[in-house]
Amino acid sequence: MTVRLKGTERDVVTIRWIPKYTTMERLGHWLHTATFVPLAITGLILYVPLLQSLAQGQAGLFVRLVHRITALLFGLLPILYLIIEPRRFIMSIREFLFDKDDIGWVMNAFSYYLLGRHAAMPPQGRFNTGEKMNGLIMCVTWIVLGVTGLVMWFGKGIVPAGFFQWMVLIHDVAMIAAVCMFLVHLFLAVAHPLMWAGLVSMRFGVTSTAYAAEHHARWYYGPKRARQLYEEAKKKAAEASH
Amino acid sequence: MENNKRAVVDRRGFLKLTGVGLSGFVLQPSDQAFASTLGEEEVAILYDASKCIGCRACEEACKECNNLPPEPVHPSDLSAITWNLIKQRKGVGQSEWPFFNHQCMHCTDAACVMVCTTGALYKDKKGFVAVDEDKCNGCGYCTQFCPFGVPDLKDVNLITGEAKVGKCIFCCQNQPQEGVGRVACVEACPTGALTLDWRESQLEVARDRIAQLKADGYSKAMLYGESEAGGLHRLSILLDEPSAYGLPVDPQGPITFSSVWQKIIQPLGEVALGATVLGVIAAFFVTRRNIRMEEVE
């Protein structure tokens, strides 16, 4: 695909696309988003005093009903995906595991993502450290919100009151963590210039080779070649600074 | 390119609006979470276990006054439709004043009010905890945080979550703006075991009565509710330890938990949310200044 940036021949760039996500992965992602957003909104209505009037009476009942229906879908979707694409699910979980390159990525992330300094970033797999952090928070909060939510739904009067109280508190804290992470994820996906291909790949399943080479070198080149390129880039940067 | 530009401006506007809107969460004080202090114009019911003959006139009067449906058998605990209940202490003979009247204790530091998500439970200026049933959404947090296990849910649908809270409302439909007012259980009591007056007066009466009871040989006689849960508006003269009547010796646990949750954790959560929103907006402008789309591969 060619893109004309400024209208002159020199500014025409060619983008080569490679597949990144399967249809089921994308569908799962968007359905998860479609359930997370109403869950977060209805949860915040019960949480934030400013929105208290929306939580009252019949409106409040409706809010709680929406929260329960979307919570069921939110909880079931990953399980459904695991059944549909079990090998892919396990592969993705493996790719989400942290390694020592993640430390280097975090150290350089601030200057890279905020200031646009293209210093050598440690090579990343199909998911970079930021995506892994998002994945970790989403997995942990999915479990925590699910367990505490089920206790709050069905455990009233059955579990000891002290236990119930902790469940409510933990549900709140997990919600805050999940929503904060979601906001950062939303910003990077929708508004960050360096991440433009992230949204494209989650919409259409493909990413550009240039983007893959820069952001997911270990996945694009393979671990050996990616490491070699990274060492070369680091060497060049060191020479340039001398 | 023009389309792109327009999209960027729209997005910026959207983020600005979002930032302004969400920052309001941080600035919003959660005043409903703060416990009230005892005022001079507060009333209290005083229950004297040494005068109660267990006639259950209070129960009947409560049902009638508040239009509560009868229960098929005499209940063993308070519920959403039984707000006033006489129970008998175990192992105590009829001659030893075994009865105890259970109802909402109307705490000053009411955990139910702190955790209520709708403001349906609220503190009246006279000190008691009232209910605005229309506002209740049936979340039931109050039922799990009350140290006395008083609020209960009625018309419960386990699947949809539909429910309404029910508990003693101090006959607030009969309460005048000024003066002590009237409550059905007190008016029905034939022995004077239940009385209603200004809280300060009730405390004085209770102290004198306890001194008298001790002189009469009831060495364990005590007042329950002077300072418990910040001070109760249902004071009780007991002839034995609170636990003998099924009352918590220290009801502070759930109240402290509610306070920490509502006054510290929840505002901190709002700060975290607000900070994230502001941080993301700031990052948006910083990246726009530092990173040019034309240079991005």
Boltz contact constraints between the chains, C-beta under 6 A:
constraints:
  - contact:
      token1: [A, 46]
      token2: [B, 117]
      max_distance: 6.0
  - contact:
      token1: [A, 48]
      token2: [B, 25]
      max_distance: 6.0
  - contact:
      token1: [A, 49]
      token2: [B, 28]
      max_distance: 6.0
  - contact:
      token1: [A, 49]
      token2: [B, 30]
      max_distance: 6.0
  - contact:
      token1: [A, 50]
      token2: [B, 25]
      max_distance: 6.0
  - contact:
      token1: [A, 50]
      token2: [B, 28]
      max_distance: 6.0
  - contact:
      token1: [A, 52]
      token2: [B, 119]
      max_distance: 6.0
  - contact:
      token1: [A, 55]
      token2: [B, 117]
      max_distance: 6.0
  - contact:
      token1: [A, 55]
      token2: [B, 118]
      max_distance: 6.0
  - contact:
      token1: [A, 55]
      token2: [B, 137]
      max_distance: 6.0
  - contact:
      token1: [A, 56]
      token2: [B, 118]
      max_distance: 6.0
  - contact:
      token1: [A, 56]
      token2: [B, 135]
      max_distance: 6.0
  - contact:
      token1: [A, 57]
      token2: [B, 134]
      max_distance: 6.0
  - contact:
      token1: [A, 57]
      token2: [B, 135]
      max_distance: 6.0
  - contact:
      token1: [A, 60]
      token2: [B, 118]
      max_distance: 6.0
  - contact:
      token1: [A, 60]
      token2: [B, 137]
      max_distance: 6.0
  - contact:
      token1: [A, 61]
      token2: [B, 137]
      max_distance: 6.0
  - contact:
      token1: [A, 61]
      token2: [B, 162]
      max_distance: 6.0
  - contact:
      token1: [A, 64]
      token2: [B, 161]
      max_distance: 6.0
  - contact:
      token1: [A, 65]
      token2: [B, 160]
      max_distance: 6.0
  - contact:
      token1: [A, 114]
      token2: [B, 286]
      max_distance: 6.0
  - contact:
      token1: [A, 115]
      token2: [B, 290]
      max_distance: 6.0
  - contact:
      token1: [A, 116]
      token2: [B, 290]
      max_distance: 6.0
  - contact:
      token1: [A, 116]
      token2: [B, 291]
      max_distance: 6.0
  - contact:
      token1: [A, 156]
      token2: [B, 140]
      max_distance: 6.0
  - contact:
      token1: [A, 161]
      token2: [B, 144]
      max_distance: 6.0
  - contact:
      token1: [A, 164]
      token2: [B, 144]
      max_distance: 6.0
  - contact:
      token1: [A, 165]
      token2: [B, 257]
      max_distance: 6.0
  - contact:
      token1: [A, 169]
      token2: [B, 261]
      max_distance: 6.0
  - contact:
      token1: [A, 176]
      token2: [B, 269]
      max_distance: 6.0
  - contact:
      token1: [A, 176]
      token2: [B, 272]
      max_distance: 6.0
  - contact:
      token1: [A, 180]
      token2: [B, 272]
      max_distance: 6.0
  - contact:
      token1: [A, 180]
      token2: [B, 276]
      max_distance: 6.0
  - contact:
      token1: [A, 183]
      token2: [B, 276]
      max_distance: 6.0
  - contact:
      token1: [A, 183]
      token2: [B, 280]
      max_distance: 6.0
  - contact:
      token1: [A, 187]
      token2: [B, 280]
      max_distance: 6.0
  - contact:
      token1: [A, 191]
      token2: [B, 284]
      max_distance: 6.0
  - contact:
      token1: [A, 192]
      token2: [B, 287]
      max_distance: 6.0
  - contact:
      token1: [A, 193]
      token2: [B, 291]
      max_distance: 6.0
  - contact:
      token1: [A, 193]
      token2: [B, 293]
      max_distance: 6.0
  - contact:
      token1: [A, 193]
      token2: [B, 296]
      max_distance: 6.0
  - contact:
      token1: [A, 210]
      token2: [B, 297]
      max_distance: 6.0
